[in-house]
């Protein structure tokens, strides 16, 4: 999870900004694969999603979270299942607003 976050943020932030984000990340609660698997299979069946996408969408459903992604198909599949999802290449300003209001 942290590697994914670093990979995405490194495309947009300076080294100093990235260090600041990593230093202030809240504790991340990892969910074991066994708790996600069945939901991911259901997501894949209902949406035709790729495996990784199905897992991300399943986690968003399980934790009642918001999904933000650079993958348009992933965002569309998540929305199809009622997940609040944002396609960052189009919705970045909305996501920034959400983040600033939740801090």
Wavefront OBJ file of the C-alpha trace (Angstrom):
o trace
v 0.000 0.000 0.000
v 2.684 2.498 0.978
v 4.671 1.624 -2.153
v 1.617 2.385 -4.305
v 1.126 5.733 -2.547
v 4.797 6.662 -2.980
v 4.748 5.675 -6.643
v 1.748 7.836 -7.450
v 2.737 10.842 -5.345
v 6.305 10.844 -6.660
v 4.884 11.776 -10.057
v 3.434 15.003 -8.675
v 5.487 16.051 -5.644
v 9.026 17.158 -5.007
v 11.270 14.999 -2.824
v 10.725 17.380 0.107
v 6.934 17.309 -0.321
v 6.966 13.546 -0.588
v 9.000 13.274 2.624
v 6.471 15.507 4.377
v 3.560 13.344 3.228
v 5.306 10.136 4.281
v 6.177 11.617 7.681
v 2.543 12.569 8.287
v 0.781 9.483 6.935
v -1.573 8.078 9.533
v -1.108 4.509 10.636
v -2.320 2.317 7.820
v -4.458 -0.630 8.794
v -3.816 -3.481 6.396
v -6.609 -5.869 5.580
v -5.559 -9.489 5.073
v -6.207 -10.947 1.626
v -8.549 -13.538 3.103
v -10.894 -10.738 4.168
v -10.963 -9.228 0.670
v -10.903 -12.227 -1.648
v -14.620 -13.097 -1.794
v -15.640 -9.458 -2.235
v -12.996 -9.025 -4.978
v -14.363 -12.054 -6.828
v -17.879 -10.574 -6.676
v -16.568 -7.228 -7.934
v -14.790 -8.925 -10.839
v -17.925 -10.901 -11.752
v -20.160 -7.828 -11.691
v -17.805 -5.447 -13.491
v -15.366 -7.506 -15.551
v -12.558 -5.703 -13.715
v -8.934 -6.744 -13.818
v -7.774 -8.500 -10.651
v -5.906 -5.550 -9.118
v -8.837 -3.238 -9.837
v -11.272 -5.684 -8.265
v -9.171 -5.760 -5.098
v -8.969 -1.958 -4.843
v -12.722 -1.639 -5.406
v -13.426 -4.424 -2.896
v -11.371 -2.645 -0.251
v -13.229 0.611 -0.915
v -16.510 -1.260 -0.424
v -15.331 -3.022 2.751
v -14.079 0.158 4.443
v -16.808 2.361 2.951
v -14.024 4.442 1.432
v -13.515 6.741 -1.495
v -11.506 5.498 -4.475
v -9.280 7.906 -6.387
v -7.461 6.549 -9.408
v -5.729 7.434 -12.666
v -7.499 4.457 -14.235
v -10.738 5.514 -15.919
v -12.039 1.938 -16.202
v -11.395 1.320 -12.510
v -13.316 4.474 -11.544
v -16.225 3.506 -13.818
v -16.368 -0.011 -12.391
v -16.319 1.316 -8.831
v -19.119 3.782 -9.572
v -21.127 0.958 -11.145
v -21.106 -0.704 -7.706
v -22.004 2.479 -5.823
v -18.488 3.353 -4.650
v -17.660 7.049 -4.523
v -14.855 7.131 -7.068
v -12.828 9.850 -8.776
v -10.874 9.652 -12.000
v -7.919 11.870 -11.091
v -7.078 12.966 -14.609
v -10.520 14.590 -14.733
v -11.487 15.104 -11.079
v -8.232 16.222 -9.414
v -9.638 19.532 -8.175
v -12.615 17.770 -6.580
v -10.282 15.319 -4.847
v -8.081 18.172 -3.563
v -11.197 19.866 -2.172
v -12.236 16.647 -0.441
v -8.785 16.206 1.079
v -8.631 19.778 2.334
v -12.085 19.525 3.907
v -11.231 16.261 5.671
v -7.913 17.401 7.150
l 1 2 3 4 5 6 7 8 9 10 11 12 13 14 15 16 17 18 19 20 21 22 23 24 25 26 27 28 29 30 31 32 33 34 35 36 37 38 39 40 41 42 43 44 45 46 47 48 49 50 51 52 53 54 55 56 57 58 59 60 61 62 63 64 65 66 67 68 69 70 71 72 73 74 75 76 77 78 79 80 81 82 83 84 85 86 87 88 89 90 91 92 93 94 95 96 97 98 99 100 101 102 103
